[in-house]
């Protein structure tokens, strides 16, 4: 008789910025596929705990002239758009605030 092995997976979020990425000058089709109007730049973040996306969305609009495109407090996803410099500023300032003020571990801001 073969004994069944069971595996229990638990999601235990840390305080972490797992992705902070800027897409400069995205193709129109990419914007369309992700449900955004044409944009000069797109900022993408994933955060844990997932509710951090609410804080990051608030900070993004306070730090730079960006528009929120998508915010999911259940998965920790934040997408925003604007001019390249504005999106870059928002990403950098959010990562800085979360790491220095709230003690988050943060991935570097990347760009494509």
matplotlib code that plots the C-alpha trace (Angstrom):
import matplotlib.pyplot as plt

x = [0.0, 1.3, 1.0, -0.3, 1.8, 0.1, 1.5, 0.0, 0.9, 0.5, 0.8, 2.7, 3.5, 6.4, 6.7, 8.1, 8.2, 8.7, 8.5, 8.8, 9.2, 8.8, 7.9, 8.9, 7.0, 4.9, 3.4, -0.3, -1.3, 0.3, -1.8, -4.9, -4.3, -3.9, -6.9, -5.1, -5.4, -2.3, 0.5, 4.0, 5.0, 3.6, 4.6, 4.0, 4.4, 3.7, 3.6, 3.1, 1.1, -1.3, -3.1, 0.1, -1.1, -3.6, -0.9, 1.3, -1.6, -2.1, 1.6, 1.9, -0.8, 0.7, 4.3, 3.8, 1.3, 0.3, -3.1, -4.0, -4.7, -5.3, -5.1, -5.8, -5.8, -6.1, -3.1, -1.0, -0.8, -0.6, -0.4, -0.2, 0.6, 2.0, 5.0, 8.2, 9.7, 6.5, 6.2, 9.9, 9.6, 6.5, 8.2, 11.4, 9.5, 7.1, 10.0, 11.9, 8.9, 8.0, 11.6, 12.7, 9.4, 7.6, 10.6, 9.8, 12.4, 12.4, 13.4, 15.3, 13.3, 13.9, 13.1, 12.5]
y = [0.0, 3.4, 6.0, 9.4, 12.4, 15.6, 19.0, 22.1, 25.4, 28.6, 32.2, 34.1, 37.5, 39.5, 43.3, 43.3, 45.1, 42.2, 44.1, 47.8, 48.1, 50.9, 50.2, 53.3, 53.9, 50.7, 49.5, 50.6, 46.9, 46.2, 49.0, 47.7, 44.1, 45.2, 47.6, 50.9, 53.9, 54.7, 55.8, 57.2, 55.0, 52.2, 51.5, 48.0, 47.0, 43.8, 44.2, 42.1, 42.2, 42.8, 45.7, 47.7, 48.3, 50.8, 52.7, 52.6, 53.9, 56.8, 57.6, 57.4, 60.0, 62.3, 62.0, 62.5, 63.3, 59.7, 58.0, 54.8, 52.1, 49.0, 48.4, 45.0, 44.8, 41.0, 40.3, 43.3, 44.6, 48.2, 49.6, 53.3, 55.4, 58.8, 60.5, 58.5, 60.9, 60.9, 57.2, 56.8, 59.4, 57.6, 54.2, 55.5, 57.5, 54.6, 52.1, 54.6, 55.3, 51.7, 50.7, 53.6, 54.5, 51.1, 48.8, 46.8, 44.8, 46.3, 45.1, 47.7, 49.8, 48.3, 49.6, 48.4]
z = [0.0, -1.0, 1.7, 0.6, 1.4, 2.2, 1.7, 3.3, 1.8, 3.7, 2.5, 5.1, 3.7, 4.8, 4.3, 0.8, -2.5, -4.8, -8.1, -9.0, -12.8, -15.3, -18.9, -21.0, -24.2, -24.2, -27.4, -27.9, -28.1, -24.7, -23.2, -24.8, -23.6, -20.0, -20.2, -20.2, -22.3, -24.4, -22.0, -22.2, -19.3, -17.1, -13.5, -12.2, -8.5, -6.5, -2.8, 0.3, 2.4, -0.4, 1.3, 0.8, -2.8, -1.3, 0.5, -2.7, -4.9, -2.5, -2.5, -6.3, -6.9, -4.2, -5.3, -9.1, -11.8, -12.5, -13.1, -11.4, -13.9, -11.7, -8.0, -6.4, -2.6, -2.7, -4.9, -4.0, -7.6, -8.6, -12.1, -12.9, -15.9, -16.8, -18.3, -18.0, -15.4, -13.3, -13.2, -12.4, -9.6, -8.2, -8.2, -6.5, -3.9, -3.0, -2.7, -0.5, 1.7, 2.2, 3.0, 5.2, 6.9, 7.1, 7.2, 4.0, 2.1, -1.4, -4.8, -6.9, -9.4, -12.8, -16.3, -19.8]

ax = plt.figure().add_subplot(projection="3d")
ax.plot(x, y, z, "-o")
ax.set_aspect("equal")
plt.show()
